[in-house]
Amino acid sequence: MSENFAIGQRYLSDSESSLGLGVVIDVDDRCVHILFPQSEQTRVYAKASALLSRVIFSKGDSITDQDGNLYTVASREEISGVVRYHLSCGKSLMETRLAANITLAKPLERLLAGHIASSDEYELRQDALRIQAMLSRHPLRGLIGARVDIIKHQLYIAHEVGKRLAPRVLLADEVGLGKTIEAGLIVHQQIITGKVERVLILVPDSLQYQWMIELKRRFNLDFALFDLVRTASIKEHNPEQNVFLTEQFIIAGIDLLLDHHDLYEQAYAAGFDLLVVDEAHHLHWDSEQGGNDKYELVADFAANIAGVLLLTATPEQLGVESHFARLRLLDSHRFDDLEDFVAAQDAFADVAMVATLLIDGVELSAKQIRAVAGLLGFDEVQLADINANERLRTHVINELLDRHGTGRVLFRNTRDSVQGFFGRMSVPYPLPLPMAWQNTHYTQGKLREQLWGEENYPDGSWLEHDPRVAWLIGLLREQLKHQKVLLIARSGATIESLEAALRLHAGIKTAVFTEQMSLLERDQAAAFFADEAGAQILLCSEIGSEGRNFQFVQDLVLFDLPANADTLEQRIGRLDRIGQIAQIRLHVPFVVGTAQERLYHWYDGALNIFHQISPTAQAVQEAYLPQLKPLLEAADTPDNREALAGLIADALEYRKQLEEQLQAGRDRLLEYNSCRPNVATRIETAMRELDENKLLPVFLDRYLTAVGIDYSVQRDGSWIIHPIDGSQVDIEGIESLPLDEDGMSLTFSRKQALAREDLQFMSYEHPLVQAILEGVLSGAFGNTQVALLKSAALPKGMLLIENHFRIEAIAAKRLNLSAYLPKQSLRVFLSERGDDLTAVATSEKILPLIERLDKARARQVTKVRADIIDNRSQDAKQIATAQLDEISRQASTAFAEHMDKEIGRLTRLQAINPNVRHDEIAALQELKQQGMQALGGLSLVPDSIRVLVVVAPD
């Protein structure tokens, strides 16, 4: 459209009717800026092509002002492009004062103008309405679209935290249990449900890419990676631009903001709704010197951002002070005194002990029952049969959880509590020192040269003398001939040289995975490796392997060893994690008499890292590093070997002490609270039921067929949507579909999606499905139809008019008010005489009787019978409008009951657990008020219309 826009004019969005009535707030040469106050959204449209409808009322029309007063228009005049309405009561009203929940009817206008859709498109629109209603009501909304396995503790945490407003929690699951997945699920749910619009993720530089890949591949979230190059490019283009306002979802290295104060200031000023901080154990703090620079930076952001997620696998590893300090970042009012915190933790020991007995099913003694009654303020008689009554035991556990000191802000699952791990074992391969290595940097150089000497030969000449090459070929040809094998080495150059040797000289099927490759190339390599007939071995560089998990593999070759224990654990964690189906084998070659051998014995003897995950490994290594490094670098002499053995023995004892301390401090109640079994089981069941539902493939098939997009089904059940050719670009809504020039490969199977990252996991929350639903329902797709109805019970030639109306509550998306509506759409089915046949002629009954009518005859029907169609449509609107008050009452009651229950629960909980924040309750009360106001003014939106002409059956 092309309009003479003026500030103050009122418009509706043709593509987003749920935004409500908008007001023009700014106009420039090319764009018009429109504020939609009811939905708290602002949109910018190109003036020449804006899909907008100007709202202007005529004499006799009813209008409502912002205070809810209803008036009748007597006349109107235009003043500088803005309409002033003169009302029948003698007053006047500028259009700027119109209520924001006004909508316009479109289907009838299109029908009478001869725009008639096919029967398939019309029925597809009705299906889309039903799907959208189902999604808005589903209790797992925001969680069902992720490419993740159905793992109870992850889904439980995501569901518990993700449904909160502005959640502030510490996610502290042990390594390999999926903290990144939990955080991604929470972020996804918060975005999908409209609770947040801007997210900032701060991570160490080495993890930025991993996070970006995880969020894209698993959650279809496009986060922008902000580094120095990108920020400098934005500044160069527009020096005045706040670079952090150019994207909604941002990943940045925490060091970037520490090293560049101007970027810190811009990020702080940009404002975000949710902050995620990974590796939070690097945020150090003590009561005397305060926090380190990373802690202080995060503290600044945490004080300015409503929602905060901190991630660490070692919440108490660095001492109670740092643990307290991280909790202080989440709630500085609750955790304001270290001594009080320590005292409260000590006082809770008795509660934790009793809870452990209850969780383990141990019978309580009479003394313990009295203690529980005293803790909860119960009468002992109430707990008399606690040992025999499972429901009562569960109730008592839940009551204890509500009183837990940190149970609401801290979630921690351990491998002991989750279980299902098959373990790991190392297979060392001592290799003889080659003559070519003697008296060279491999044995006498700096530590880096001894451990990774091959990096000095980028031309690959190192392959000739390195004994690990022949060993690897023999391993793959003989011992692991029929196994999938993952190999990780430090550098991409090493990987490329190895791959050439294996493929060209040994004839072994290989795939490569390095940071130099594009995302598409990595996907293709991973897919080739996952295919049964594909590569036997996937060769990964250190960085290239980040963000990818290979639970279907049990053999990992550690071609070299990293200098950092956490990095080694990260390598092993590609296999040893949730979803693994068997014990994994770590194949570790090392050359005898070199630093490679010494480092292996350190990791094996001191840290035991090849056999089990240890949350203390990095702490032990850091404590002994000053003594360890010279011994690794030293010559292979009896004295040095003895010194290293002594250091390993000392470190082993230190590690055992740390692990005993951690085990002694294990909080079973916290672990139980991090995955309440009954709730987690219900979530798991609901997810599996959705997976088993086969309606989505049917819906997608019908849509693709209706719009003429070609696709094919492969033998393994996956689909390939073929590229859209130039002749299809005019299909309504197709330009908004997230299909690139190569089309899309997809699967509806969660299992297949987890094994094949080249396939998109298709769910109701996938961007493609969401775009289809949005395109179908927000535009004119399938909203009109004229067809024949075969019936002997009705007079031949009679018209029947079917009107569908959407019921919309114009409010902020985060309220999800549609979930509380008893009906989200209304169907009214009238005869041409005005008889209401809605109840007797249901959609299901008439569908088999409907036959297609060609468009020429259909247009003739609408032209000749326009008055009847118009009159009956107005009657249908009146019938539907008469139902709004009851629908509003039911919705308001359901919404109020839900909000009052949650507010009441938190209020009661706050009395016994100060971790419930005042602002959390206040926010819920404010949302309740907003929701009740919106539900009191529901809008009726004409959605679609179908005219049926009765004909005699064959």
Secondary structure, DSSP 8 states (H G I E B T S, - for coil): ------TT-EEEESS-GGG--EEEEEE-SSEEEEEETTTTEEEEEETTT--EEE----TT-EEEBTT--EEEEEEEEEETTEEEEEETTS-EEEGGGB-S------HHHHHHTT----HHHHHHHHHHHHHHHHHHH-TTTTTTTS-----HHHHHHHHHHHTSSS-EEEE---TTS-HHHHHHHHHHHHHHTTS-S-EEEEE-GGGHHHHHHHHHHHH----EEE-HHHHHHHHHH-TTS-GGGS-SEEEEEHHHHHH-HHHHHHHHHH--SEEEESSGGG--EETTTEE-HHHHHHHHHHHH-SEEEEE-S-TTTT-HHHHHHHHHHH-TTTS--HHHHHHHHHHTHHHHHHHHHHHTT----HHHHHHHHHHHT--GGGGTTTTT-HHHHHHHHHHHHHT-SSTTTEE---HHHH-----EEEEEEEE---GGGTTSHHHHS-HHHHHSGGGG-TTSGGGGT-HHHHHHHHIIIIITTTS-EEEEES-HHHHHHHHHIIIIIS---EEEE-TTS-HHHHHHHHHHHHSTTS-SEEEEETTTTTT---TT--EEEESS--S-HHHHHHHHTTTSSTT--S-EEEEEEEETTSHHHHHHHIIIIIS-TTTS--TTHHHHHHHHHHHHHHHHHS---HHHHHHHHHHHHHHHHHHHHHHHHHHHT--HHHHHHTS-HHHHHHHHHHHHHHHH--HHHHHHHHHHHHHT--EEE-TTS-EEE----GGGTTSTTGGGS--BTTBEEEES-HHHHHH-TTSEE--TTSHHHHHHHHHHHHS-TT-EEEEEEE-SSS-TT-EEEEEEEEEE--S-GGG-GGGG-S-SEEEEEEETT--B-TTTS-HHHHGGGEEE--HHHHHHHHHHTHHHHHHHHHHHHHHHHTTHHHHHHHHHHHHHHHHHHHHHHHHHHHHH-TTS-HHHHHHHHHHHHHHHHHHTT-EEEEEEEEEEEEE---
